[in-house]
Amino acid sequence: MHPTTFAELGLSNKVLAAIEAAGYPSPTPIQAQAIPIAVTGRDVLGIAQTGTGKTASFVLPMITRLEAGRARARMPRSLILAPTRELAAQVAQSFDKYGVNHKLTVALLIGGVSMDDQVRKLDRGVDVLIATPGRLLDHFSRGRVMLMGVEILVIDEADRMLDMGFIPDIEKICKLLPPRRQTLFFSATMPAEITRLVDQFLKDPVRIEVARPATTAKTITQSFKFCPTIDDREKRAILRDLLRELDVKNAIIFCNRKRDVAILLKSLLKHGFSAGAIHGDLDQSTRMATLDAFREGRIQLLAASDVAARGLDIPDVSHVFNYDVPWQADDYVHRIGRTGRAGKQGNSVTIVTPDDIKALTAITKLTDDQPLWLGEAPDEATIADGMKRRGRGRRGASSSDRGGRDARRGSGERRPEQRGRGRGQRSPREADASAGTNAETTLASQRPQPEERVRAPHNDEPRDSQRDERREGRRKSGRGERDTSRPAQQPSRARQDAASHKDKEQAAPRKSEPRERDPMPFGLDENVPAFLRRPVRIAGR
Ligand code: AMP
C-alpha cells in the first residue's frame, strides 16, 4: 500500500507548503513511490511517462535534500539533464513553483538563448543546474562549470536522450561526476541501451514502474477520421471541419515533418484560426513565446513536430490532432499523451489516409484498442490496398526528417524500412518537394496576421537558431528535423455538412463491439486486424 498523502512522503515542511499552494490534493503513483526513496538519498529508476507527475517526483525530494548545505562557485550541487530545451526550461519552472519557500539558485544551460546571466549565476554558485547534455559539455570544456560538487544527478526522459543520440554525452558527463552521488533516472521505456546505462551508472536503484510504457491514458477518447485521398488540401479541409465541429478548447496538431508544420500554420491562419507553431528550426525565443501564448490561451491551436513537442507540459489541452499518422506507433502514444493529463478528460483525433493503414494497424496493436471512426471508415478494399502500400510517410521522408528517433542511425541501428537507402539519400519526390517551396513560418500569431508576419527565410541562409540546433545536434546524424515536403497548396474543398460532435457523442457508442471476422479480399485475411474489417460508424456522419 502506497502513501496517499504528501505528508507521509518525508518531504520538508517548506516543500509541503509549496505543494499545498500548488493545489495538489494527493501524490500521483510515481510521486507516492519515488519520493520516500529519493528523500533518503537512494538511487531511483523511475519508469514513467510525462503526464504522470514525474517532474515533481524528483524536484520535491531534491528541494528537501538541498535544504542542508550551500552552493560553491562554479560547482553546482545538483544536475538535471533533459533532452530538449523546452523540457529543461519546464523543469526550471517547477523549481519556481515547488521552491517558492526556498532560496535555491537555479541555472539553466540550454541552446538558443544568451547564457551570460546563467554563467554569472554559475560563477556565484548554484544549487541546481539544469542543462541539455551538449550545452553542458560545451560549458564544461570551457571551464565555466565544474562537476565534482554534484550530489544529486537527475536524468529525465532517458529514452528520449537515446533517440536524440545523447547517450555518449551522458556517459561522458556521468564519468565527470563524483561516484558518491545520488542518481534519479527517468525513462518512459527501457530499451537495451538504457538498461545498460542504468547498470553502469546507478547504484542499487529502487525500480519504480507506474505505467506500462506504451499504454495510453484511460482519460483520452481516441477517434480516427478517414480521409479518402492523400491530397494535403483535402486533409487540411478535413482538419478545419473537425476544428469547427468538435468542442475544441485548445489543441496541439502534430505533423510528421517540420515543413508541413509551417505550411499547416499558414493555412490555419489564412482560414481565420488562432494558431502558432513550434518545430526544430524556430529559434528558442520564438518557441518559448509561442508556448507561453498557447499556455496562456492567447492562441488556441499549436501546430507541432514531434521533436519540438516531446515532453512539453501544457496543462488543459482539450484535443490532440494527428494531422499525419506518426510513422512510429510509440510516437502516437507520446503525442496523445499531451491531452487527458493528470486525470482530466482529453480527446485525440487522427486523420487517416489510405497510405496510413499500415501505420494505423501498428498503433492499434500497441494501444490494444479498437478505433472509433468519426464518420465513414475505410472500406475493406481500401484497407486491403492500404496494407499493401509502403505508406507515404516512410517512402516520402528520409529518416532524418524526424530528427529524434532516427538519430539512432548514428549508432548503426536502422529500422527495416530504412535499409537499402543510403544516409542522406532522398527520393525523387523529396528532392522535388524541397526544391518546390520555401514556405516557412517563424512567427506565432494570435489571429490571422498581415502577410509580413509570416516570414519565408531562404533555406540556404541558416539562422542562428538553425546553427544552434545543429551544434546541439551534430554529434549524431539526424538529430535536427530536415525540411522535406510538398509545396504549399491552397485549400479548396467545400466543407461537409455535419451534426455537432456532441450530438454524435450522444447518438453513438464510444467504442466498437467485437465483431465477426469477414473474409478479406486479396488473401490478406491474417494480416488485417479485426477492427479494420468491419469499421465502426458514428451515427449522423
Ligand atoms: P509531469 O508528468 O511532471 O509532466 O506532470 C504533469 C502535470 O501534472 C503537471 O502539469 C503538474 O503540474 C501536474 N501534477 C503533478 N503532480 C500532481 C499532483 N500530485 N496532483 C495534480 N497534478 C499534479
Residues whose N, C-alpha, C, O or C-beta is under 5 A from the ligand:
A	BS01	AMP	Y24 P25 S26 P27 T28 Q49 T50 G51 T52 G53 K54 T55 A56 D313 P315 A342
